[in-house]
Amino acid sequence: MKKVKVNAYQVALVFRNGEYKRMLTTGDYWFWFNEDVMLYDVTKPFNAPVELNILLEDQQLADILHVVEVKDNEIVLQYKNGLLEYVLTAGRYAYWKSVVQYDFIRADIGKIEITENIGRATLQSKLVAPFVRSVTVENYEKALMFVDGKFVKVLEGGVYNWWKNGIAINVGKVDTRQLQLEINGQEILTKDKAMLRVNAWARYKVVDIEKALLQNKEYDKQLYVAFQLALREYIASFGFDELLEKKETISPFILQIVKQNADALGVEVVGFGIRDIILPGDIKEIMNQVLVAEKKAQANIIMRREETASTRSLMNTAKLMEDNPMLFKLKEMEYVEKIAEKINSISVSGNGVLIDQLRQIFVAQK
């Protein structure tokens, strides 16, 4: 015979010739040599040495075991003393009912919605994350959710978690902020066959995500083409000179035309403008020559106007001096004063004839 001691927090399973016989708890026991005793720590999970159903026929053993069965489309979160320890996949598991507190949360991962009472922190843990798919929709975005290719619902801003399984989930996002579209390098012929290169811009917002994504493919490219065609239609209907005169009307016309198409795209157009109109080299040279000629003509007109005004002023002055000898004399003295400002000194020599001449200049005759 042999003696086996079963300590506290241990359980012994007795087998005779490979057949399970009984369970033993704390104590000292004697056994025959054809009996085998297997000791188990009740603070740890139980790994059955034989088919678990055989052992569970012993009601005493079944009463002190937690048996957890996990189906193919399930997982079970196993908590030990309140802390997540393992994620159990398909299979059968047994735990001793002892001083260790075990808790279990069963989750059906065959569906997509997470309806179980599982917190976000747990879903993002390294143990559970492999079974979860997450999508973040920013505050300035909206998204469409498709399940197995079928539209299900619109997603507002937030974080969404679903079970990861064989069901296909796709999410299409749209930025709902005001966006800008660049319409550059448009080479367009005017009505009189002048080639122009036009650079423009447009601002828009997506207001109906279902129209934008469900009813249209690449709504932004369609919007670009709508602006492009409207711009070509407008410019091709005018000659070059006429277009330059009416360039302020381009934006209102384009906006009016494109808004009709934008509604069908689920888009609201909020602005459009021409950044610049680039002329070909030969036309630019001709325009420069015309501009220079116009400026020269304007300069000549101004010069003639000033000359006419100056001549008219001189004529009026001469007429006044003719009618008033004193005014004529003052004018003479004004010029003499200007001449004197240029002279540093005057040397006078000779008889009194020179003095008489100066007197005649500076003294008015009575």
Wavefront OBJ file of the C-alpha trace (Angstrom):
o trace
v 0.000 0.000 0.000
v 0.983 3.613 -0.372
v 0.062 6.733 1.534
v -1.057 10.019 -0.122
v -1.651 13.282 1.699
v -4.190 15.725 0.281
v -3.361 19.237 1.480
v -5.666 22.195 1.963
v -6.858 23.736 -1.333
v -6.223 20.432 -3.098
v -8.507 17.786 -4.566
v -7.486 14.207 -5.366
v -8.972 12.015 -8.098
v -8.565 8.297 -7.618
v -8.237 5.918 -10.590
v -8.057 2.121 -10.411
v -6.599 0.440 -13.466
v -7.309 3.649 -15.428
v -10.943 3.857 -14.328
v -12.140 6.820 -12.288
v -13.400 5.825 -8.828
v -13.859 8.768 -6.494
v -12.813 12.248 -5.383
v -11.014 13.014 -2.145
v -10.565 16.274 -0.214
v -8.125 17.274 2.541
v -6.701 14.352 4.546
v -4.312 11.348 4.620
v -5.235 8.245 2.614
v -3.887 4.758 1.926
v -4.140 3.158 -1.510
v -3.379 -0.145 -3.179
v -0.605 -0.228 -5.705
v -3.069 -0.626 -8.599
v -4.678 2.708 -7.687
v -3.433 6.025 -9.076
v -4.034 9.361 -7.356
v -3.928 12.698 -9.208
v -3.699 15.879 -7.102
v -5.137 19.212 -8.310
v -4.679 22.774 -7.031
v -8.190 24.225 -6.646
v -6.880 27.781 -7.166
v -6.084 26.942 -10.793
v -8.247 25.867 -13.779
v -9.015 22.154 -13.956
v -7.678 20.139 -16.906
v -9.543 16.835 -17.000
v -7.256 13.781 -17.411
v -10.080 11.842 -19.095
v -13.319 12.719 -20.815
v -14.988 15.380 -18.663
v -18.427 13.765 -18.956
v -17.095 10.675 -17.172
v -15.925 12.747 -14.248
v -19.165 14.752 -14.097
v -21.099 11.527 -13.417
v -19.690 11.875 -9.914
v -22.174 14.363 -8.470
v -19.818 15.298 -5.637
v -17.160 16.323 -8.172
v -19.691 18.069 -10.431
v -20.886 20.192 -7.502
v -17.458 21.773 -6.956
v -16.727 22.540 -10.637
v -17.668 25.458 -12.924
v -18.139 23.926 -16.358
v -18.154 26.431 -19.237
v -19.172 25.304 -22.706
v -18.329 27.700 -25.568
v -19.987 27.222 -28.965
v -18.374 27.897 -32.345
v -20.044 31.303 -32.704
v -19.257 32.386 -29.138
v -16.504 33.635 -26.924
v -16.532 33.779 -23.110
v -14.656 36.396 -21.132
v -13.219 34.711 -18.056
v -12.614 37.002 -15.075
v -10.523 35.990 -12.084
v -11.219 37.993 -8.919
v -12.808 40.712 -11.047
v -9.956 40.961 -13.583
v -10.123 39.747 -17.182
v -7.744 36.793 -17.465
v -8.633 34.841 -20.611
v -10.927 34.860 -23.627
v -12.309 31.359 -24.071
v -13.024 30.219 -27.623
v -14.988 27.190 -28.801
v -14.493 24.321 -26.392
v -15.246 23.028 -22.875
v -13.567 24.415 -19.764
v -13.733 23.578 -16.055
v -12.793 25.632 -12.973
v -12.810 24.699 -9.286
v -15.282 26.454 -7.008
v -12.864 27.682 -4.377
v -11.431 30.796 -2.763
v -10.767 32.155 -6.267
v -13.784 34.047 -7.637
v -14.441 33.253 -11.295
v -16.936 35.208 -13.421
v -17.900 34.641 -17.038
v -19.470 36.880 -19.730
v -20.742 35.033 -22.757
v -20.815 36.869 -26.096
v -22.405 35.813 -29.376
v -19.884 36.849 -32.043
v -22.025 35.371 -34.811
v -23.848 38.733 -35.003
v -22.243 42.127 -35.619
v -23.781 44.311 -32.899
v -22.162 44.115 -29.456
v -25.210 43.890 -27.201
v -23.410 42.325 -24.215
v -22.503 44.468 -21.208
v -18.843 44.868 -22.132
v -17.096 48.215 -21.621
v -15.026 50.020 -24.259
v -11.824 49.518 -22.268
v -12.397 45.761 -22.313
v -13.134 45.753 -26.042
v -9.852 47.577 -26.675
v -7.776 45.257 -24.451
v -5.208 43.035 -26.138
v -7.212 39.922 -25.214
v -10.532 40.995 -26.754
v -9.329 43.312 -29.575
v -8.661 40.409 -32.032
v -12.397 39.621 -31.927
v -13.551 43.236 -32.484
v -13.484 45.602 -35.474
v -13.606 49.334 -34.802
v -14.387 52.356 -36.966
v -13.974 55.995 -35.955
v -16.169 58.646 -37.604
v -14.790 62.119 -36.888
v -17.051 64.926 -35.685
v -16.876 66.642 -39.104
v -17.724 63.424 -40.964
v -20.734 61.297 -41.770
v -20.582 57.692 -42.872
v -22.731 55.031 -44.501
v -22.694 51.511 -43.078
v -23.025 48.556 -45.482
v -23.567 44.988 -44.260
v -22.951 42.265 -46.847
v -23.122 44.974 -49.503
v -26.489 46.385 -48.339
v -26.925 49.880 -46.985
v -28.035 49.768 -43.330
v -27.794 53.230 -41.753
v -26.019 56.579 -41.537
v -23.332 56.886 -38.881
v -22.778 60.190 -37.112
v -19.489 61.155 -35.451
v -18.256 58.641 -32.874
v -16.451 55.328 -32.308
v -18.254 52.160 -33.426
v -17.375 48.589 -32.421
v -18.687 45.377 -33.986
v -17.823 41.723 -33.555
v -15.363 40.437 -36.113
v -16.828 37.506 -38.029
v -17.688 36.343 -41.522
v -20.228 39.140 -42.073
v -18.752 41.834 -44.345
v -19.012 45.405 -43.044
v -17.960 48.416 -45.107
v -18.103 52.054 -44.045
v -18.030 54.933 -46.539
v -17.058 58.283 -45.024
v -17.690 61.822 -46.291
v -16.156 65.061 -45.026
v -19.072 67.447 -44.334
v -16.876 70.547 -43.940
v -16.660 73.225 -46.641
v -14.315 71.895 -49.328
v -12.451 73.585 -52.178
v -12.206 72.334 -55.742
v -9.388 73.585 -57.991
v -10.292 73.941 -61.682
v -6.955 74.821 -63.248
v -5.416 74.853 -66.723
v -8.690 74.979 -68.715
v -7.760 75.791 -72.341
v -10.896 77.201 -73.987
v -11.622 78.808 -77.371
v -13.687 81.986 -77.453
v -16.321 82.609 -80.109
v -13.724 84.363 -82.292
v -11.246 81.460 -81.897
v -8.943 83.071 -79.327
v -7.337 80.439 -77.095
v -7.483 81.256 -73.378
v -6.208 79.395 -70.339
v -8.484 79.796 -67.316
v -7.756 78.955 -63.664
v -10.758 78.873 -61.326
v -11.852 77.609 -57.903
v -15.107 76.440 -56.327
v -16.275 75.800 -52.759
v -18.895 73.205 -51.841
v -20.337 71.111 -48.993
v -21.824 67.626 -48.950
v -25.349 68.011 -47.555
v -26.906 64.655 -48.498
v -24.511 61.758 -47.932
v -26.948 59.163 -49.273
v -27.212 60.957 -52.629
v -23.464 61.542 -52.732
v -22.429 57.928 -52.087
v -25.440 55.732 -52.912
v -26.748 57.427 -56.047
v -23.468 58.722 -57.472
v -19.998 57.368 -58.074
v -17.140 59.796 -57.341
v -19.421 62.781 -56.771
v -16.403 65.125 -56.516
v -15.217 64.232 -60.034
v -18.733 64.723 -61.393
v -18.865 68.145 -59.744
v -15.512 69.040 -61.340
v -16.822 68.084 -64.794
v -19.991 70.141 -64.217
v -17.916 73.256 -63.477
v -15.624 72.548 -66.410
v -18.474 72.222 -68.912
v -20.308 75.303 -67.604
v -17.115 77.368 -67.878
v -16.513 76.220 -71.451
v -20.124 76.896 -72.403
v -19.948 80.472 -71.125
v -16.573 81.429 -72.614
v -17.333 79.840 -76.002
v -20.452 82.023 -76.374
v -18.533 85.340 -76.421
v -15.804 86.929 -78.485
v -12.546 87.857 -76.784
v -13.231 91.581 -76.397
v -16.830 90.962 -75.322
v -15.672 88.389 -72.759
v -13.257 90.855 -71.166
v -16.063 93.373 -70.847
v -18.407 90.813 -69.222
v -15.913 88.937 -67.047
v -17.757 90.036 -63.892
v -20.792 88.001 -64.975
v -18.902 84.702 -65.285
v -19.215 83.614 -61.639
v -22.990 84.181 -61.266
v -23.648 82.334 -64.526
v -21.481 79.342 -63.562
v -23.047 79.107 -60.094
v -26.569 79.140 -61.495
v -25.818 76.388 -64.023
v -23.835 74.111 -61.676
v -26.267 74.321 -58.724
v -28.837 72.339 -60.710
v -26.362 69.459 -61.159
v -24.998 69.789 -57.622
v -28.428 69.082 -56.070
v -28.494 65.678 -57.778
v -25.036 64.947 -56.348
v -26.091 65.753 -52.777
v -23.773 68.770 -52.811
v -24.353 72.459 -52.100
v -22.161 74.886 -54.069
v -21.308 77.912 -51.919
v -18.855 79.834 -54.109
v -17.049 80.097 -57.436
v -14.437 82.459 -58.795
v -11.960 83.008 -61.623
v -8.413 83.150 -60.333
v -6.866 84.353 -63.601
v -7.250 84.335 -67.386
v -3.960 83.693 -69.191
v -3.576 84.962 -72.773
v -1.373 83.323 -75.437
v 1.946 85.042 -76.124
v 0.950 86.693 -79.449
v -2.361 88.001 -78.107
v -0.639 89.261 -74.964
v 1.867 91.190 -77.134
v -0.946 92.739 -79.191
v -2.834 93.690 -76.024
v 0.292 95.359 -74.665
v 0.713 97.339 -77.881
v -2.939 98.450 -77.738
v -2.501 99.470 -74.108
v 0.649 101.478 -74.894
v -1.111 103.200 -77.804
v -4.111 104.062 -75.627
v -1.882 105.498 -72.903
v 0.077 107.580 -75.446
v -3.152 108.949 -76.896
v -4.369 109.842 -73.417
v -1.045 111.558 -72.667
v -1.262 113.604 -75.891
v -4.797 114.702 -75.050
v -3.692 115.812 -71.599
v -0.694 117.727 -73.029
v -2.890 119.510 -75.592
v -5.399 120.388 -72.895
v -2.666 121.860 -70.691
v -1.112 123.796 -73.577
v -4.511 125.272 -74.480
v -5.111 126.299 -70.884
v -1.645 127.866 -70.646
v -2.119 129.833 -73.899
v -5.531 131.029 -72.761
v -3.995 132.231 -69.477
v -1.255 134.140 -71.298
v -3.800 135.783 -73.581
v -5.857 136.931 -70.618
v -2.763 138.320 -68.865
v -1.629 140.209 -71.984
v -5.077 141.733 -72.415
v -5.082 142.944 -68.800
v -1.619 144.474 -69.118
v -2.659 146.172 -72.370
v -5.573 147.865 -70.651
v -3.624 148.727 -67.465
v -0.100 150.273 -67.847
v 0.548 150.024 -64.102
v 0.005 146.233 -64.243
v 2.455 146.077 -67.128
v 5.002 148.029 -65.062
v 4.558 145.683 -62.072
v 5.149 142.722 -64.353
v 8.369 144.367 -65.549
v 9.489 144.882 -61.963
v 8.687 141.247 -61.156
v 10.957 140.047 -63.931
v 13.693 142.545 -62.930
v 13.474 141.170 -59.379
v 13.884 137.626 -60.642
v 16.891 138.742 -62.707
v 18.385 140.576 -59.696
v 18.185 137.361 -57.648
v 20.664 135.841 -60.091
v 23.167 138.831 -59.826
v 25.671 139.113 -56.982
v 26.882 142.724 -57.718
v 26.351 145.631 -60.212
v 29.144 148.013 -61.255
v 27.936 151.360 -62.695
v 30.207 153.680 -64.671
v 29.751 156.494 -67.153
v 27.724 159.675 -67.155
v 24.221 160.217 -65.874
v 22.601 158.624 -68.909
v 22.672 155.159 -67.238
v 21.122 156.560 -64.066
v 18.327 158.123 -66.088
v 17.673 154.785 -67.794
v 17.397 152.926 -64.457
v 15.074 155.600 -63.166
v 12.887 155.139 -66.175
v 12.711 151.439 -65.432
v 11.918 151.590 -61.716
v 9.997 154.857 -61.414
v 6.532 155.012 -62.880
v 5.881 157.847 -65.278
v 3.291 160.342 -64.215
l 1 2 3 4 5 6 7 8 9 10 11 12 13 14 15 16 17 18 19 20 21 22 23 24 25 26 27 28 29 30 31 32 33 34 35 36 37 38 39 40 41 42 43 44 45 46 47 48 49 50 51 52 53 54 55 56 57 58 59 60 61 62 63 64 65 66 67 68 69 70 71 72 73 74 75 76 77 78 79 80 81 82 83 84 85 86 87 88 89 90 91 92 93 94 95 96 97 98 99 100 101 102 103 104 105 106 107 108 109 110 111 112 113 114 115 116 117 118 119 120 121 122 123 124 125 126 127 128 129 130 131 132 133 134 135 136 137 138 139 140 141 142 143 144 145 146 147 148 149 150 151 152 153 154 155 156 157 158 159 160 161 162 163 164 165 166 167 168 169 170 171 172 173 174 175 176 177 178 179 180 181 182 183 184 185 186 187 188 189 190 191 192 193 194 195 196 197 198 199 200 201 202 203 204 205 206 207 208 209 210 211 212 213 214 215 216 217 218 219 220 221 222 223 224 225 226 227 228 229 230 231 232 233 234 235 236 237 238 239 240 241 242 243 244 245 246 247 248 249 250 251 252 253 254 255 256 257 258 259 260 261 262 263 264 265 266 267 268 269 270 271 272 273 274 275 276 277 278 279 280 281 282 283 284 285 286 287 288 289 290 291 292 293 294 295 296 297 298 299 300 301 302 303 304 305 306 307 308 309 310 311 312 313 314 315 316 317 318 319 320 321 322 323 324 325 326 327 328 329 330 331 332 333 334 335 336 337 338 339 340 341 342 343 344 345 346 347 348 349 350 351 352 353 354 355 356 357 358 359 360 361 362 363 364 365 366
